Amino acid sequence: MTETAQNPPRVATPSGVALVEVRAVTKSFGPHEVLKRLSLEIASGEFLTLLGESGSGKTTLLRLIAGFEPPTSGEIWMSQIRLDTLPAHERPVNTVFQQYALFPHLNVRENVAYGLRVKNTPANEIPARVDQALGMVKMSEYAGSRPAKLSGGQQQRIALARALVNRPQLLLLDEPLSALDANLRKQMQSELKVLQREVGITFLFVTHDQEEAMALSDRVALLRNGALEQVGSPREMYMHPATAYAAQFIGQTNLLRASVVDGVATCGALRWPTSSANPATTFSLRPEAIELATNRSANSDSHDAVRFTAAIRQQIYSGSSELLEVDCGASQLVRIRVPACGPLAGQQNFSFNPADAIPVRDDPE
């Protein structure tokens, strides 16, 4: 085993001040290893999203932090306190689940107050804390309503208030927006981000939706088969994916597996200058980085631009933009996203900036 495998790198927070430290955590269910010596730091006040496909380990990691499952090995620390040795009810952590689990026989105020009563909070403190939590999520006027009378978005706010009323240092959210319809989901994404900024609590958010992760997060931790594939800001993850998997999972891309000779990369009909020294390099080139050469743009005017001709095979209209699938020759297909321009056919000229072809690590054979 290599030194790297024995001591996986810890992914530090941008500020260097960590609220939560996950240290080489492994989780196995029988012979199946779900998390593989995963290390991660979460900063105080950060909105960090665990992103990944089904089975990647994101919900398992959240459950370990919450205390619903013990790690097989490794440690979890929070504010210099060993967290994984504490029972769930003693951790300064609250969880908002995909199913909000509101009590149907209690009104909104009683639902939010329930956790305080369970923790034997002094009775004279409870009304003010409930009012404060309902005010945070803008649901004060519904305090006397039953959950059945509320919309999905309103129920989601009540679930948040019930978690926030306990004043946790960390709020865990397990795909809490997935049950909402598309329009309400977009609205709640915006409200959730504003709420997190206002209350200043650290959010650890789980989703399989890359657009949701990009819209909400300060940083995204992409998991794959129980290990971290890449961690970074949404902009960094999109503009500079570290691996071919990350490039494909976060947005659309063209993966160009090129041969590199004397500083020139060649992939089918495409040739461009590169600083890569690897004779076999995979590049990620986003569809929107390629332009119609007839458009007078920075790319088409640049002497460094790579120009090529390709035949239109498919054109998909999506309002302000169009997704093109083009054949560069010898059945080499490339996807291109351009501003809405009307129907295109036949051979067209395109260009891209070589700097937009980002080298990425490919999967080992």
C-alpha positions in Angstrom: 0.0 0.0 0.0 1.3 3.5 -0.9 2.0 6.2 1.7 -0.9 8.2 0.2 -3.3 5.4 0.6 -2.2 4.8 4.2 -2.5 8.5 5.1 -5.1 10.1 2.8 -4.7 13.9 2.5 -7.0 16.0 4.7 -9.0 18.5 2.7 -8.7 21.7 4.7 -11.2 24.5 4.9 -10.5 27.8 3.0 -10.0 29.7 6.3 -8.1 27.0 8.1 -10.5 27.2 11.0 -12.5 23.9 11.1 -15.7 23.3 13.1 -15.8 19.7 12.1 -12.9 17.3 11.3 -13.5 13.9 9.7 -10.3 12.0 10.2 -9.7 8.9 8.1 -13.2 7.6 8.6 -14.1 4.1 7.3 -17.6 2.6 7.3 -18.4 -0.9 6.4 -21.7 -2.8 6.3 -20.6 -6.4 6.4 -18.0 -7.0 3.6 -19.1 -3.8 1.8 -16.9 -0.7 2.5 -19.1 2.3 2.0 -16.6 5.0 3.2 -12.9 4.5 2.5 -10.6 6.4 5.0 -12.3 9.7 4.2 -10.9 12.9 5.7 -12.6 16.3 5.4 -12.8 19.6 7.3 -15.9 21.8 7.5 -15.4 25.5 8.4 -17.5 27.3 10.9 -20.3 29.2 9.1 -19.7 27.3 5.9 -22.3 25.9 3.5 -20.7 22.6 2.4 -22.5 20.2 0.1 -21.8 16.5 -0.2 -22.5 15.7 -3.8 -22.6 12.3 -5.4 -24.6 9.6 -7.2 -26.6 7.0 -5.3 -24.3 4.7 -3.3 -21.4 7.2 -3.2 -21.5 7.4 0.6 -22.7 10.9 1.1 -25.8 10.0 3.3 -23.7 7.5 5.2 -21.2 10.3 6.1 -24.0 12.5 7.2 -25.5 9.8 9.4 -22.1 9.2 11.0 -21.8 12.9 11.9 -25.3 12.9 13.3 -24.7 9.8 15.4 -27.2 7.5 13.8 -24.3 5.1 12.8 -20.9 4.5 14.3 -17.8 4.6 12.1 -16.0 1.3 11.6 -12.7 3.2 12.1 -11.4 6.8 12.2 -12.6 9.8 14.3 -15.0 12.7 14.0 -14.2 15.9 15.9 -16.2 19.0 16.5 -14.9 22.1 18.2 -12.0 20.1 19.8 -14.5 17.5 21.1 -14.5 13.9 20.0 -17.9 13.6 18.4 -18.1 10.0 17.3 -17.9 8.7 21.0 -21.0 10.8 22.0 -24.6 9.5 21.6 -26.7 11.4 19.0 -28.8 13.3 21.5 -25.7 14.8 23.1 -24.2 16.2 19.9 -24.7 19.9 19.0 -26.1 18.8 15.7 -29.6 18.7 14.2 -30.9 17.0 11.0 -33.5 18.0 8.5 -34.6 14.9 6.6 -36.1 14.4 3.1 -39.3 13.4 4.8 -40.0 16.2 7.3 -41.6 13.9 9.9 -43.8 16.7 11.3 -46.3 15.5 13.9 -49.8 15.8 12.2 -51.7 16.1 15.5 -49.6 19.1 16.7 -49.8 22.6 15.3 -46.8 24.5 14.0 -45.8 26.0 17.3 -46.1 22.7 19.1 -44.0 20.9 16.4 -41.2 23.5 16.7 -41.3 23.4 20.5 -41.2 19.6 20.8 -37.5 19.3 20.7 -37.1 21.9 23.4 -39.5 20.1 25.7 -37.7 16.8 25.2 -34.5 18.5 26.3 -36.2 19.8 29.4 -35.7 23.5 28.4 -37.1 25.8 31.0 -40.7 26.4 30.2 -40.4 30.2 30.4 -37.7 30.1 27.6 -39.6 28.0 25.1 -42.2 30.6 23.7 -39.5 33.2 22.9 -37.2 30.6 21.2 -40.1 29.2 19.2 -41.1 32.7 18.1 -37.5 33.5 17.1 -37.2 30.3 15.1 -40.5 30.8 13.3 -39.5 34.4 12.5 -36.2 33.1 11.0 -38.1 31.0 8.4 -41.0 33.6 8.0 -43.7 31.3 9.3 -44.9 33.2 12.4 -48.4 33.7 11.0 -48.9 30.0 10.6 -48.0 29.2 14.3 -51.5 27.8 15.0 -51.9 25.8 11.8 -51.6 22.0 11.4 -49.0 20.5 9.0 -51.7 19.1 6.7 -52.9 22.7 6.0 -49.4 23.8 4.8 -47.8 23.5 1.4 -44.7 21.4 0.8 -42.5 24.5 1.0 -44.1 25.7 4.2 -43.6 22.3 5.8 -40.0 22.4 4.8 -39.7 25.8 6.6 -41.2 24.3 9.7 -38.8 21.4 9.6 -36.0 23.9 9.4 -37.4 26.0 12.3 -37.7 22.8 14.4 -34.0 22.2 13.8 -32.9 25.8 14.3 -34.8 26.2 17.6 -32.2 23.9 19.3 -29.4 26.3 18.3 -27.2 23.6 16.8 -23.6 24.4 15.8 -24.1 22.3 12.7 -27.3 21.6 10.7 -27.4 18.5 8.6 -29.8 18.4 5.6 -30.4 15.1 3.8 -31.9 16.0 0.4 -34.6 18.2 2.0 -35.7 19.7 -1.3 -36.1 16.6 -3.3 -39.9 16.2 -2.5 -40.7 19.7 -3.9 -41.8 20.5 -7.4 -39.3 22.1 -9.7 -40.5 25.7 -9.3 -40.8 25.5 -5.5 -37.4 23.8 -5.3 -35.7 26.7 -7.1 -37.4 29.1 -4.8 -36.5 27.2 -1.7 -32.8 26.9 -2.8 -32.6 30.7 -2.8 -34.4 31.0 0.5 -32.2 28.3 2.1 -29.0 30.1 1.1 -30.2 33.4 2.4 -31.4 31.8 5.7 -28.0 30.1 6.2 -26.2 33.5 5.8 -28.6 35.2 8.2 -28.4 32.6 11.0 -24.7 31.9 10.5 -25.0 28.2 11.3 -22.8 25.7 9.5 -24.8 23.7 6.9 -23.8 20.3 5.7 -26.2 19.5 2.7 -26.6 16.2 0.9 -27.8 16.1 -2.7 -27.3 14.1 -5.9 -28.3 17.2 -8.0 -25.2 19.0 -9.3 -27.1 22.2 -10.2 -28.5 22.4 -6.6 -25.0 21.9 -5.2 -23.6 24.7 -7.5 -26.3 27.1 -6.6 -26.1 26.7 -2.8 -22.6 25.9 -1.7 -19.5 27.7 -0.5 -17.7 24.4 -1.3 -18.7 21.1 -2.8 -17.3 17.7 -1.8 -17.8 15.3 -4.6 -17.9 11.6 -3.4 -17.3 8.6 -5.6 -17.5 5.0 -4.3 -16.9 6.1 -0.7 -13.9 8.4 -1.4 -13.5 12.1 -2.1 -13.1 12.8 -5.8 -12.6 16.5 -5.5 -13.4 19.3 -3.0 -13.6 23.0 -4.0 -15.8 26.0 -4.6 -18.5 25.5 -7.3 -16.6 27.8 -9.7 -13.3 25.9 -9.1 -15.1 22.5 -9.5 -16.7 23.6 -12.8 -13.8 25.6 -14.4 -11.0 23.3 -13.2 -12.2 19.8 -12.6 -9.5 17.5 -11.3 -10.7 14.3 -12.9 -12.6 13.1 -15.9 -15.3 11.9 -13.6 -15.7 15.3 -11.9 -15.8 17.0 -15.3 -18.6 14.8 -16.4 -20.6 14.8 -13.2 -20.6 18.6 -12.7 -22.1 19.9 -15.9 -21.7 18.8 -19.5 -18.2 18.5 -21.1 -16.3 17.0 -24.0 -13.6 14.6 -22.9 -10.8 14.8 -25.4 -8.3 11.9 -25.1 -5.4 13.3 -26.9 -1.8 12.4 -27.8 0.7 15.1 -26.9 3.9 15.6 -29.0 6.2 18.6 -28.8 3.6 20.7 -26.9 0.8 20.0 -29.3 -2.3 17.9 -28.3 -4.1 16.0 -31.1 -7.5 14.4 -30.7 -9.0 13.4 -34.1 -9.4 16.5 -36.2 -8.6 18.8 -33.3 -5.1 20.1 -32.6 -4.1 22.7 -30.0 -1.0 23.8 -28.0 -0.7 22.6 -24.5 1.7 22.7 -21.6 1.0 19.1 -20.6 4.0 16.8 -20.7 2.0 13.6 -20.6 2.1 12.0 -24.0 -1.5 10.6 -23.4 -3.6 13.3 -21.7 -7.4 13.7 -21.3 -8.8 17.2 -21.6 -12.1 18.6 -20.5 -13.6 21.2 -22.9 -16.9 22.6 -21.9 -19.6 23.0 -24.7 -19.9 26.7 -24.0 -16.2 27.2 -24.5 -16.6 26.5 -28.2 -18.1 29.2 -30.4 -19.3 29.6 -33.9 -16.4 31.2 -35.7 -18.8 33.5 -37.5 -19.5 35.3 -34.2 -17.1 38.2 -33.6 -15.9 37.2 -30.2 -12.7 37.0 -28.2 -12.1 33.5 -29.4 -12.7 34.1 -33.1 -10.6 37.3 -33.1 -7.7 35.7 -31.2 -4.6 34.6 -33.1 -4.3 31.7 -30.5 -7.8 30.4 -31.2 -8.2 26.8 -32.4 -10.4 26.7 -35.5 -12.1 23.7 -36.9 -14.9 22.8 -39.3 -17.6 20.3 -38.4 -21.0 19.1 -39.7 -24.2 19.7 -37.7 -25.7 16.4 -36.6 -28.2 17.7 -34.0 -29.5 21.0 -32.7 -31.5 21.3 -29.5 -33.2 24.6 -28.7 -33.3 25.6 -25.0 -34.5 29.2 -25.0 -31.5 31.5 -24.7 -29.1 28.9 -26.0 -28.8 25.9 -28.4 -26.9 22.7 -27.9 -25.2 21.4 -31.0 -23.8 18.0 -31.7 -21.3 18.2 -34.5 -19.2 15.7 -36.4 -15.6 16.8 -36.8 -14.8 13.9 -39.1 -14.2 10.2 -38.7 -17.3 10.1 -36.4 -15.6 12.3 -33.8 -18.6 14.0 -32.1 -18.4 17.2 -30.1 -21.1 19.0 -28.1 -21.2 22.8 -28.4 -23.5 25.3 -26.6 -24.0 28.6 -28.4 -26.4 31.6 -28.0 -29.8 31.0 -29.7 -29.0 31.6 -33.4 -31.7 29.9 -35.4 -31.5 26.7 -37.4 -28.0 25.6 -38.5 -27.2 22.9 -41.1 -24.3 21.5 -43.0 -20.6 22.5 -42.4 -19.9 25.2 -39.9 -16.8 26.8 -38.6 -16.0 26.8 -34.9 -13.3 28.0 -32.5 -12.1 27.7 -29.0 -9.3 29.0 -26.8 -6.7 26.4 -25.9 -6.7 27.6 -22.3 -10.2 26.2 -22.0 -9.1 22.7 -22.7 -8.3 21.6 -19.1 -6.1 18.5 -18.4 -7.8 16.1 -16.1 -6.9 12.8 -14.5 -8.5 9.9 -16.3 -9.6 6.7 -14.7 -6.9 4.1 -14.6 -7.2 1.3 -17.1 
